[in-house]
């Protein structure tokens, strides 16, 4: 008898500092001393990645709210969640994704230079 696995409900780490500016956002990770610049889609996904919904639920909600094609939203949201996972911005016990984001237009990482 196969056991069903529960869908992942990703959640961003609570120790990150999030600041929204005109629909985009800055996320500061004190652990790595990194600043991540999020475009509007990544900002929205960040705000919805609270551990209460699955990735599929987030995709459907964004698609319905904005009247956007499901396929495009699916691709973008999954790309953002993979990048959040790769950057270790999520509280998740799920294994990290091995595929990488081809384009860096959703999230850019900035590491301040040491004085």
For each residue, the residues with C-beta under 8 A, 3 or more apart:
1:
2:
3:
4:
5:
6:
7: 54 55 56
8: 54 55 92 94
9: 51 52 53 54
10: 49 51 55 81 84 85 90 92 94
11: 49 50 51 90 91 92
12: 16 18 46 49 50 84 89 90 91
13: 16 29 88 89 90 91
14: 91
15: 30 31
16: 12 13 27 28 29 89
17: 27 28 30
18: 12 25 26 27 46
19: 25 26 27 28
20: 23 24 25 43
21: 24 25 26
22:
23: 20 40 43
24: 20 21 37 38 39 40 43
25: 18 19 20 21 37 38 42 43 46
26: 18 19 21 35 36 37 38
27: 16 17 18 19 35 36 38 46 89
28: 16 17 19 34 35 36
29: 13 16 32 33 34 35 36 87 88 89
30: 15 17 33
31: 15
32: 29 88 111
33: 29 30 111 112
34: 28 29 87 109 110 111
35: 26 27 28 29 109 110 111 112
36: 26 27 28 29 87 89 107 108 109 110
37: 24 25 26 107 108 109 110
38: 24 25 26 27 42 43 46 106 107
39: 24 42 43 105 106 107
40: 23 24 43 44
41: 44 45 76 77 80 106
42: 25 38 39 45 46 80 83 106 107
43: 20 23 24 25 38 39 40 46 47
44: 40 41 47 48 62
45: 41 42 48 49 58 62 77 80 81 84
46: 12 18 25 27 38 42 43 49 80 84
47: 43 44 50
48: 44 45 53 58 61 62
49: 10 11 12 45 46 58 81 84 90
50: 11 12 47 53
51: 9 10 11 91
52: 9
53: 9 48 50 57 58 61
54: 7 8 9 57 58
55: 7 8 10 58 59 77 78 81
56: 7 59 60
57: 53 54 60 61
58: 45 48 49 53 54 55 61 62 77
59: 55 56 62 63 70 73 74 77 78
60: 56 57 63 64 70
61: 48 53 57 58 64 65
62: 44 45 48 58 59 65 66 68 73 77
63: 59 60 66 67 68 69 70 73 74
64: 60 61 67
65: 61 62
66: 62 63 73
67: 63 64
68: 62 63 72 73
69: 63 72 73
70: 59 60 63 73 74
71: 74 75
72: 68 69 75 76
73: 59 62 63 66 68 69 70 76 77
74: 59 63 70 71 77 78
75: 71 72 78 79
76: 41 72 73 79 80 106
77: 41 45 55 58 59 62 73 74 80 81
78: 55 59 74 75 81 82
79: 75 76 82 83 101 106
80: 41 42 45 46 76 77 83 84 106 107
81: 10 45 49 55 77 78 84 85 90
82: 78 79 85 86 97 99 100 101
83: 42 79 80 86 87 101 106 107
84: 10 12 45 46 49 80 81 87 89 90 107
85: 10 81 82 88 89 90 92 94 96 97
86: 82 83 96 97 100 101
87: 29 34 36 83 84 107 109
88: 13 29 32 85 96
89: 12 13 16 27 29 36 84 85
90: 10 11 12 13 49 81 84 85
91: 11 12 13 14 51
92: 8 10 11 85
93:
94: 8 10 85
95:
96: 85 86 88
97: 82 85 86
98:
99: 82
100: 82 86
101: 79 82 83 86 104 106 107
102:
103: 106
104: 101 107 108
105: 39
106: 38 39 41 42 76 79 80 83 101 103
107: 36 37 38 39 42 80 83 84 87 101 104
108: 36 37 104
109: 34 35 36 37 87
110: 34 35 36 37
111: 32 33 34 35
112: 33 35
113:
114:
115:
